[in-house]
Amino acid sequence: MFPKDGRTTLTVDDIPKKWYNIAADIGSPEILNPATMKPVTAADLAPVFCKTSVEQELDTTHRFIDIPDQVREAYAQFGRVTPLQRAYHLEQYLKTPAKIYFKREDVSPTGSHKLNSSIAQAYYNKRDGTEHLTTETGAGQWGSALSLSCNYFDLDVIIFMVKVSFDQKPFRRSIMETYGGTVYPSPSPITEYGKSVLATDPSYGGTLGTAITEAVEMAVKDQTGKTKYSLGSVANHVCLHQTVIGQELIAQLEAIDVVPDHMIGCIGGGSNFAGFAFPMIERKLKGKTNTNFLAVEPSEVPSLTKGEYRYDFGDSGEITPLFKMYTLGHDFTPNAVHAGGLRYHGMNPLVSELYDKKIINAVSYNEDQIFQAAVTFARTEGIIPAPESSHAIRGAIELALEAKKKNEEQTIVFNLSGHGLLDMVGYSNYLKKSKHPVIEV
């Protein structure tokens, strides 16, 4: 018989009715206007974001923010609530006394958690009078989600996709175009900043910072105010929208009477980790749980573990405000790792604040280590995970093996933020060169 905790589901009626705003509990570092070095105002951000996104980004007062009915309806249509599943076969392979669970954000139509914010942002932009959106995307998960959401709410969208990912993942571009998005490799010849980068180095593979500059430039140059910018991570309002993940997770864990010892998420800009962990962190702040929180990043882009905690631009072209965050520097160019969604120089300010206060921990793994974990997971659980999500899998496996050494029963929960079915070039390259494709125990 299938075990009680093998898969835990809820109904559409259980989709959260409010987002959790952790800034009301821990505060948020002020965002600075680089021209004046004073805190930004709503008027400063108005040329970039729609009115509601600005309000949510600057909100440090309201602990919970209502989710509009139209957004909850779209959440239901596109797969919420997502399952919580137990990795029995992985546990057996590792011969660990630990219990391992994972939240399945991979089951959305676009294959990742990104719809949780793209739906909200598209809805608010449409309501606030926006007609066109611009954005950046790394691996293409965010661009795919925003393309679907803009089609759903009848908006146009232009997407600047980091060139190395544009070349590595051609079918992501096809998905975005299928949903109606227009996609350009970044750096591109259609913005002034893109032209300047290409003039210096025509073969430059791009970064998320470069793509952000292009998208913001296009938005602010529209004097009609009908074009706005939308982003898929880093910003506080994006992390806010993702907290549906963690709220669902808490309800699912309570249904099977499980309290996690460890919660793990991959981390690049911070959105999936924040959405997964923030609701449980609220409980920890109130003394209701002793759960440990682990953020796992690429050793090729180690913003938390090797970055500096300071103010920095959110983009390479220095046209965004200044954010206080762990950063490798806005001019940092990472290697062309296949986890394109994690190739960002900085970290969300709220996540940075939690790390600085030692409320969360962080580790990093290199690309071979994460693909080894990915293949191990695929061969035990049957799911091919995204390279980004495989960072969390590696972290979970390491904790499970540590529990094995100590002969301790531990409960480990990680966020499977996306599937890897469009990342098979990366898998193929890894399998060709690897003598030990799975973690040996």
Disulfide bonds with the S-S distance in Angstrom:
none
